[in-house]
Amino acid sequence: MKHALTILVSVGLIACGGEPEPQPQPDHIWKSQTDMIERAGDVEGMINESTAEQRRQLESQAQ
């Protein structure tokens, strides 16, 4: 009986001792803020391009 209990405990530990399922990484706390910063950078680039185009047009009209 003593050996049977030892075997059952051993089998139970082996069965439960597998690799745990990898947990998906949650988004970090500041994700929404960093996303907004990235979008603001994109908007800044569009504004700079538009400003440069307007400047070129004004310079070509002035000549």
C-alpha positions as CSV (number, residue, x, y, z in Angstrom):
1,M,0.0,0.0,0.0
2,K,2.8,2.3,0.9
3,H,4.4,1.8,-2.6
4,A,1.1,2.3,-4.3
5,L,0.6,5.7,-2.7
6,T,4.2,6.7,-3.6
7,I,3.6,5.7,-7.2
8,L,0.3,7.5,-7.4
9,V,1.8,10.7,-6.0
10,S,4.8,10.4,-8.4
11,V,2.5,9.9,-11.4
12,G,0.4,12.9,-10.3
13,L,3.4,15.1,-10.0
14,I,4.8,14.0,-13.4
15,A,1.4,14.5,-15.1
16,C,1.1,18.1,-13.7
17,G,4.8,19.0,-14.2
18,G,4.5,19.8,-17.9
19,E,5.6,23.1,-19.4
20,P,3.1,25.9,-18.6
21,E,1.2,27.5,-21.5
22,P,2.9,30.8,-22.5
23,Q,0.8,33.7,-21.4
24,P,0.2,36.5,-24.0
25,Q,2.1,39.6,-23.1
26,P,-0.4,42.4,-22.1
27,D,0.1,45.8,-23.6
28,H,2.3,48.0,-21.5
29,I,0.7,50.7,-19.4
30,W,1.8,53.6,-21.7
31,K,0.8,52.0,-25.0
32,S,-2.0,54.5,-25.8
33,Q,0.4,57.4,-25.0
34,T,3.2,56.0,-27.2
35,D,0.7,55.4,-30.0
36,M,-0.4,59.0,-29.8
37,I,3.2,60.2,-30.0
38,E,3.8,58.1,-33.1
39,R,0.6,59.5,-34.7
40,A,1.6,63.0,-33.8
41,G,5.0,62.5,-35.4
42,D,3.2,61.3,-38.6
43,V,1.0,64.4,-38.6
44,E,4.0,66.6,-38.1
45,G,5.7,65.1,-41.1
46,M,2.6,65.8,-43.2
47,I,2.4,69.4,-42.0
48,N,6.1,69.9,-42.8
49,E,5.6,68.5,-46.3
50,S,2.6,70.7,-46.9
51,T,4.5,73.8,-45.6
52,A,7.5,73.0,-47.9
53,E,5.2,72.7,-50.9
54,Q,3.5,76.0,-50.2
55,R,6.9,77.7,-49.7
56,R,8.0,76.3,-53.1
57,Q,4.8,77.6,-54.8
58,L,5.2,81.0,-53.3
59,E,8.9,81.2,-54.4
60,S,8.0,80.2,-57.9
61,Q,5.2,82.8,-58.1
62,A,7.6,85.5,-56.8
63,Q,10.1,84.9,-59.6
